[in-house]
């Protein structure tokens, strides 16, 4: 029977390996950029980072499968456990020199994410969680702090992050996002993984992501928000890390937020 603490320690080692490659690439600015079939950007740093993560994970867990953004699914087809990897979440930021990007690593057991690490080395931030063990944050290697969502009670008191995109426009959702922003106390667009981590830390109260996400965008986010006491679902209110949308909140405001988005 796998040991979750040992799996978490392995995920941390894989994250450390990823940070060395991704941060060196980000700092050097000497990488090429190409477009994938969906027109999203990709660099050789994305690919090298994923390869480094996979190398560490498969060396110690050859019986686990892998699902990575850049190289897809590998390993045993009937594996009970699967690592889900986004080597650089926020590649557009990475390409433009914005430090808000991260490596996301999750372990999924029988379809449920049970642990994750989110590392944003250019900001010096790292978050992690595992089932029934809490969610944590570390800033530039300082001692870990357990994190919790806010206790904000109303939309009018809330700080909200939204990410309008063509997916929201296609379903007529932009006016609903604008109204949510207008009714909130403060509205910002932190984007990608960071907005959900800020929800987990209690720094903001609601995060509404783009429509058009992939499972590797969501898997590592779920345990951290949930273990911090928050709620994370798709835009219809269903907890599904494989969905193409993601809304996180302190839980108190979740039902109203979902209702406003319909």
Secondary structure as the mmCIF struct_conf table of DSSP 4:
data_model
#
loop_
_struct_conf.conf_type_id
_struct_conf.id
_struct_conf.beg_label_comp_id
_struct_conf.beg_label_asym_id
_struct_conf.beg_label_seq_id
_struct_conf.end_label_comp_id
_struct_conf.end_label_asym_id
_struct_conf.end_label_seq_id
HELX_RH_AL_P HELX_RH_AL_P1 UNK A 4 UNK A 28
STRN STRN1 UNK A 33 UNK A 35
TURN_TY1_P TURN_TY1_P1 UNK A 37 UNK A 38
BEND BEND1 UNK A 39 UNK A 39
STRN STRN2 UNK A 41 UNK A 43
HELX_RH_AL_P HELX_RH_AL_P2 UNK A 44 UNK A 60
TURN_TY1_P TURN_TY1_P2 UNK A 62 UNK A 63
BEND BEND2 UNK A 64 UNK A 64
STRN STRN3 UNK A 65 UNK A 68
TURN_TY1_P TURN_TY1_P3 UNK A 69 UNK A 71
STRN STRN4 UNK A 72 UNK A 74
BEND BEND3 UNK A 75 UNK A 75
TURN_TY1_P TURN_TY1_P4 UNK A 77 UNK A 78
BEND BEND4 UNK A 80 UNK A 80
STRN STRN5 UNK A 81 UNK A 89
TURN_TY1_P TURN_TY1_P5 UNK A 90 UNK A 90
HELX_RH_AL_P HELX_RH_AL_P3 UNK A 91 UNK A 96
TURN_TY1_P TURN_TY1_P6 UNK A 97 UNK A 97
BEND BEND5 UNK A 99 UNK A 99
STRN STRN6 UNK A 102 UNK A 109
TURN_TY1_P TURN_TY1_P7 UNK A 110 UNK A 111
STRN STRN7 UNK A 112 UNK A 120
TURN_TY1_P TURN_TY1_P8 UNK A 121 UNK A 124
STRN STRN8 UNK A 125 UNK A 130
TURN_TY1_P TURN_TY1_P9 UNK A 131 UNK A 132
BEND BEND6 UNK A 133 UNK A 133
STRN STRN9 UNK A 135 UNK A 139
TURN_TY1_P TURN_TY1_P10 UNK A 140 UNK A 141
HELX_LH_PP_P HELX_LH_PP_P1 UNK A 142 UNK A 144
STRN STRN10 UNK A 145 UNK A 146
HELX_RH_3T_P HELX_RH_3T_P1 UNK A 155 UNK A 157
STRN STRN11 UNK A 159 UNK A 162
HELX_RH_AL_P HELX_RH_AL_P4 UNK A 166 UNK A 170
TURN_TY1_P TURN_TY1_P11 UNK A 171 UNK A 172
HELX_RH_AL_P HELX_RH_AL_P5 UNK A 174 UNK A 183
BEND BEND7 UNK A 184 UNK A 185
STRN STRN12 UNK A 186 UNK A 188
HELX_RH_AL_P HELX_RH_AL_P6 UNK A 192 UNK A 201
TURN_TY1_P TURN_TY1_P12 UNK A 202 UNK A 202
BEND BEND8 UNK A 203 UNK A 203
BEND BEND9 UNK A 205 UNK A 205
STRN STRN13 UNK A 206 UNK A 208
BEND BEND10 UNK A 211 UNK A 211
HELX_RH_AL_P HELX_RH_AL_P7 UNK A 215 UNK A 227
TURN_TY1_P TURN_TY1_P13 UNK A 228 UNK A 229
STRN STRN14 UNK A 231 UNK A 233
TURN_TY1_P TURN_TY1_P14 UNK A 235 UNK A 236
BEND BEND11 UNK A 237 UNK A 237
TURN_TY1_P TURN_TY1_P15 UNK A 241 UNK A 242
BEND BEND12 UNK A 243 UNK A 244
STRN STRN15 UNK A 247 UNK A 249
BEND BEND13 UNK A 251 UNK A 251
TURN_TY1_P TURN_TY1_P16 UNK A 252 UNK A 253
HELX_RH_AL_P HELX_RH_AL_P8 UNK A 254 UNK A 261
#
